[in-house]
Amino acid sequence: MTIRINKFLAESGVGSRRQNEQDIRDGKVTVNGRRAELGEFIDPKTDVVMLGDKRVAQNHNLVYIMLNKPVGIISSVRDEHGRKTVLDLVKVKQRVYPVGRLDYNSSGLILLTNDGDLVLKLTHPRYHLPKKYFVEIKPQLQQNHIDAMEKGMRIEGANTLPTEIVRLGKTKFQITLYQGLKRQIREMCGVLGLMVVTIHRTDIGPLNIGDLKPGQHRFLTNKEIASLKNAKIKL
């Protein structure tokens, strides 16, 4: 059975869907010795696919992990400054990748997987999976702050999508985001003259961090995997 090379690479776990497509454009991927083309069909059983000097094999052992990332950990595969990354906390045989961003000074739920199709669904700019965060700020949260964040704001040359805010106290609130702009919560608060004390992500789509302790991780259940793949995502 033939499949598109993009899908084959995504299922092989050699990188994110976006990175795989860039590797094809850059000529790093070959099929039977010739340069691969975006969208072409291959037969995993008979065609030899290479990424650089390594052969790519079809991976049927997909894994899905949730981690409670502590503050002071980088949410990437590696860090040029030698700081600890989420992969230092999650030791598995499969080559997994973090889904989305959670900055160095923020904590909470982050997913790791080798399912390239799911990574694309959860991170591509055209999709908007809701993510919930607990935020503590100072000084006090005012109604005009809530109104501005819920309506949408201009930060770093980009417009934020509307958010949902639940006030939890004078200096604490829950915010639901539908996009993943870099340091979005910190930037919005900064524009409003608020200083962020704590950001902790509790939910990604239908998944909740539950009682997972900082630094701990666990594999998703089949039910959780299905709920994530079937989650309704705003376009």
Buried (B, 14 or more C-beta within 10 A) or exposed (E): EEBEBBBBBBBBBBBBBBBBBEBBEEEBBBBEEEEBEEEEEBEBEEBEBBBEEEEBEEBEEBBBBBBBBBBEBBBBBEBEEEEEBBBEBBEEEEBBBBBBBBBEEBBBBBBBBBBBBBBBBBBBEEBBBBBBBBBBBEEEBEEEBBEBBBEEBEBEEEEBEEBEBEEEEEBBBBBBBBBBBEBBBBBBBBBBEBEBEBBBBBBBBBBBBEEBEBBBBEEBEEEBBEBBBEBEBEE
